[in-house]
Amino acid sequence: QVQLVESGGGLVQAGGSLRLSCVVSHNIFRDYMMGWYRERELVAAISAGGTDNYVDFAKGRFTISRNNAQNPLYLQMNDLKPEDTAVYYCNTRPAFWHWGKGTQVTVSS
């Protein structure tokens, strides 16, 4: 069974930055479109070939990246806002692996 382990969350002030990481067991994510989710809603996705796309609130602030040769998958989050507070998860896009525990991001005003 594939395991997803997210990390990098924390408490930051508004305007701050965080970089989230996602490690996929067996390093098999290279063939899949991957996504970062916020409370199970898609935030950003990246194809196996590296093409990325974002939901509107993430455009210009978040960057998803991957190195298919090795883990992990990243989400760089800049200019964080209190409304970004949530648990963030990674998964395939669409999501079909068992969800990990996620990583908590808390943004204070």
C-alpha positions in Angstrom: 0.0 0.0 0.0 1.3 3.4 -0.9 1.9 5.7 2.1 1.9 9.5 1.9 3.8 11.5 4.6 3.3 15.2 4.6 5.5 17.6 6.6 6.6 21.2 6.8 3.5 22.8 8.3 3.5 25.1 11.3 2.5 28.4 12.7 3.4 31.5 10.8 2.3 35.1 10.8 0.4 36.5 7.9 2.7 37.3 5.0 5.1 34.5 6.0 6.1 31.5 4.0 6.2 27.7 4.4 7.4 24.9 2.3 5.5 21.7 2.5 7.0 18.3 1.6 5.3 15.0 0.7 7.2 11.8 0.6 5.6 8.9 -1.3 6.5 5.4 -0.3 8.2 3.3 -2.9 9.0 6.5 -4.9 6.3 5.6 -7.4 4.8 9.0 -7.9 7.0 9.8 -11.0 4.3 8.4 -13.3 1.4 10.2 -11.8 -0.1 13.6 -11.8 0.2 14.8 -8.2 -1.7 17.4 -6.2 -1.7 19.3 -3.0 -5.0 19.5 -1.3 -6.4 21.7 1.5 -9.0 19.9 3.5 -9.4 17.5 0.6 -9.9 20.3 -2.0 -7.4 20.7 -4.7 -4.9 23.6 -4.3 -2.3 22.8 -7.0 -1.4 20.0 -9.3 1.6 19.0 -11.4 1.8 16.5 -14.2 4.4 13.8 -14.5 6.0 16.1 -17.1 6.1 19.1 -14.8 3.2 21.1 -16.0 1.6 22.9 -13.0 -1.8 24.5 -12.4 -3.4 26.2 -9.5 -6.7 27.2 -8.1 -7.4 30.9 -8.1 -6.4 31.6 -4.5 -3.1 29.9 -4.9 -2.0 31.6 -8.2 1.0 33.9 -7.7 1.5 32.7 -4.1 2.0 28.9 -4.1 4.4 26.9 -6.2 4.2 23.1 -6.6 7.3 21.3 -7.7 8.6 17.8 -8.1 11.8 16.0 -9.1 10.7 12.7 -10.6 14.0 11.1 -9.9 13.3 11.2 -6.3 11.0 12.3 -3.5 9.6 14.6 -2.3 6.9 16.6 -3.8 6.9 20.2 -2.6 4.5 23.1 -2.1 6.1 26.5 -1.6 3.6 28.8 0.0 4.4 32.6 0.2 2.4 35.6 1.4 0.3 33.3 3.6 -3.1 34.6 4.8 -5.2 33.6 7.8 -7.7 31.9 5.4 -4.9 29.6 4.3 -5.1 27.9 7.7 -6.0 24.3 7.1 -4.6 20.8 7.0 -2.7 20.2 3.8 -2.4 16.8 2.0 -0.8 15.4 -1.0 -2.2 12.7 -3.3 -2.6 11.8 -6.9 -4.8 14.0 -9.1 -7.5 12.8 -9.0 -7.0 11.4 -5.5 -7.0 7.6 -5.4 -4.3 6.7 -2.9 -5.1 6.4 0.8 -4.8 9.8 2.4 -1.9 10.5 4.8 -2.3 12.4 8.0 -1.6 15.8 6.4 0.3 18.7 7.8 -1.3 21.5 9.7 -0.7 25.1 8.5 -1.8 27.9 10.8 -1.5 31.5 9.8 -2.0 34.2 12.4 -3.2 37.6 11.6 
